[in-house]
Amino acid sequence: MKMTFRWFGFGSDAVTLQQIKQIPGCTGVMGVLDGKAAGEVWTREEIGAYVNTIHQAGLECEVIESVNVHEDIKMGLPSRECYIENYRITIRNLAAYGVKVIVYNFMPVFDWLRTDLAHPIAEDGSSSLYFDEKDLQGMTPLAIVRRTAQGSNGFTLPGWEPARLAELEQTLQRYESVSADDLRANYKVFLDGIIPVCEEVGVTMAVHPDDPAWPIFGLPRIAHSMADFEQIVQLYDSPRNALCLCTGSLGSNPDNDVPATLRHFGEMGRIGCVHARNVKHLGYHHFRESSHLSSDGDLDMYAIMKAIYDTCPDTYIRPDHGRMIWNEKGRPGYGLYDRALGIAYLNGLWEAIVKSAKN
Ligand SMILES: [Mn+2]
């Protein structure tokens, strides 16, 4: 297990590399070139500068996130060919700098969605990301996007980059004629186009689950259950076609058994990396994010770490979103304090699992 921390880069992240380096047991970052639009090539110069900075801080950068897939690929438009070619070039460029895993998603239009980015938790005065489907009633997708952008403390949220949002209405209209099966067929074209390159250069593609784990705004979504992932891994049968198992995204839906899903795809060799966090279910399509501690939420974090130990012990892992605690101001979900506590806790579970297995 390689413990890492998400880092958005200088100017895009309030957390410094030195702070990350000082978290016990944290050996690397899951990086991102913040501000790259979907479909753009990530050049060797840009990647090199970013990765070298991380290496100079004594950290590894073997996982890169949010290499976003252009909507034309998801919609299956003729223009997808050039975007798939760009993606292949980016894969080669990332591999040249030692990147082993690329995290992406295949969600139409919306990346993760919440109805409140700083929902107060009455018990202790902290706040966390929150979702209640009832709050979406009467709101257009555009309105919810505007509200999300306003609530992000001046940071650009991953997946909510201004460039992507400008054409939102037009894109939503185009998706009206795209079914889940169409989306899956378009996904296969994408994988057919990139996985051979991944096999050649030794990069694993890790798809992030839909978040929350059900369809929203009537858009097709095909990556939020064990059955969905079963189809995805079969779209291209290669260990390079794998999952980023995000426990909180998948676990937002109580129908998903997160440890069992992790164990199943771990045994198949299809876990590329893990995002670890906990959620508290509050009702139907209604949840908030909690601290990582099992008893604070509804996920069994011990069972999750044990599934990793048993089936994919060498995988990359990072704490996912944290609460805002101790008056920290930062990018919603991506403060330092609660995620660092998450690492300490996950490392504690891991040490106990390793030692009890040896006894
Ligand atoms: Mn995640």
Residues whose N, C-alpha, C, O or C-beta is under 5 A from the ligand:
A	BS01	MN	C246 H275 D320
